[in-house]
Every structure is written in structure tokens, then in C-alpha cells.
């Protein structure tokens, strides 16, 4: 950014000096000096190419003094322009422009991805989780330094991170991030009012997207839900629950921490949604053999056909499954991905057959 500003300033100085030179040559040179002659004289003087004077300064001391002034200042400004352009090329800003254009093109082709608004203390941890689980995402951040810090301290993990530089409350920036094609949005800005504005704008543009928003002041929580947020998370509330859990059930908290911080494996509690035409539909939970086939532990069911409860914890093996049932499982993220592919195999096959 600093180099680009230097180039803009240098270019403006050069334009001002050329304009001033043309004005001076035409004014001091008399009515016989045309605009083209004055422009040509300004260019060859500033460039120092050594061509003959097209505007004669030998008989006009004032014009010769003016020409000396142009030469002296022209050399300094020209040197400043060349040094700025050279630094721009050497330090990589030029290639960075093309890299960002390529990245924006990649973002325009994304579908069913997630958007994270804000790369502060909260947003950074959300991005880390999306990165670990291999989830496609785009970051919206107005401060380029925050993106650079994440890349520098991420050990190369975030070198291919896709982002849009700008204000997340700007409609155009949201469009660049592909808000109309995204399936989820996390808005983690420090100001609740900004998160509320983003929630309203995004819900108007995408009726199906799942919006989770950060809320510091709980009085904004109900407003955000009414504005279209699916869920509201309060860092203060979560922090208080964590403090109490550390006192009441330290071993459970230690287990969850170990699961999230494990380096050799990415253990998570995830959900598998049974789609339409899935080979799992019509089978019992036990017949899937999730433990032996995928090394996954089924923990709960949502939308189970035989249950009146919203969430059936520790469901029996003989429970029947149908399309729309959500299976809550625990295991490695790669095993969970294999199970998801297996559950949707028939749906994908059917769609392909229909298109052919």
C-alpha cells in the first residue's frame, strides 16, 4: 500500500510539473509557441534526451531561467518516479496485484462456501477451525496487516487463504465474497451494530444462508435473530460457561481441549445429514456399522422418525433412518468426510444419470 501511494504521488508530481512547464513555455515563449511545441519541449527537457530546443530560449533570459528550473526539478521528480516504480516491481507489489485478481476470479467460482467477516481475535479462531477441517471459506477484512500477520504466524498454512480486502458492511464487498452462493456466514466484528447491519444485508441477498453472528451486548441478541441471524454467540457468555466447566468438570474440558488441539489427527464432533435418495435411508443405525467402517462414534440423532425429542442422545442401533435425519458423530474429520460421501453416493449417482 505504501509503495502504491508513492507511485501515485510521484505520478501526480510529474503531471503537475509537465502542466506547469507547458504553461510556462507558452506564456514566456509568446503566441508563436503552440501547445504541441510546449509539450514536446517539456518532455525532452524532463527526459534529458539532448534534442535541440524547439522553443528558443537564447534571446529570452526569463525563459532560460524558467528552463533551468524545469531541468533541476524535473531531474529530481523523474528520479523519484523511477525509484518508486523500481521498488514497486522489486518488492512484489506488482505480482501481488495479479495474484489478487487471480484470487478474486477463484472466489467468483466458489459455491457452498463460508464467509468470515472480520479477522480479529474471534474471527482468527473461527478461520483456524475452518482451515483445520478443510472447509472452503473466504475472509472479509479491511485491515491488510491483519491478513499479513495471520499468514506470517500460520507457518504457511494460510498462504492460499482467499480474502477480500474491504468493509464487510459494503454491499459490493459482500458480492465479491460470493454471498449469494455461500451456505454460511460468520460475522465477528467488534461492534454489534456492524454485525447487525451485515446480518440484515446478507439475509436480503441470500434467504438460505446460515448466519452466525457475534454479540457482545445481549440486548442486540434478539434484534439479530429478528434481522435474520440463525444463531447468536456471546463471547462473554461462552467464557463464563468455560470458567464454570473448568471448576466443575476439568477432565471433560481437558478431553475437549485435547480433541481440538490434537496435531496428529483432527478429531471433531460433526453432523452427517442423510440426503434424498441416500443408500442410508431405510436402514437402521446399527446396520451402517459406523464404528467398523468409518471409525466413527454415533452420539445423537436429530429428526429421528421414532422420536418425539428434538435430539435423541445415545440412540439405539435398531432406530430407522430416513432422508433429513442428522447423525451426530465423533471422529477424525477425514473419516467423517468418507462417511458423508458414502451417505450421498446414491444421490450423486442419480443426479449424474438424470443429466446424462
PyMOL commands that set and color helices and strands:
alter all, ss='L'
color gray80, all
select helices_A, chain A and resi 2-29+35-47+61-90+93-108+121-132+144-153+171-176+192-205+218-227+235-248+250-261+286-288+290-294+333-343+345-355
alter helices_A, ss='H'
color red, helices_A
select strands_A, chain A and resi 114-117+137-141+163-165+184-187+210-214+231-233+267-273+297-302+311-313+326-332
alter strands_A, ss='S'
color yellow, strands_A
deselect
rebuild
show_as cartoon
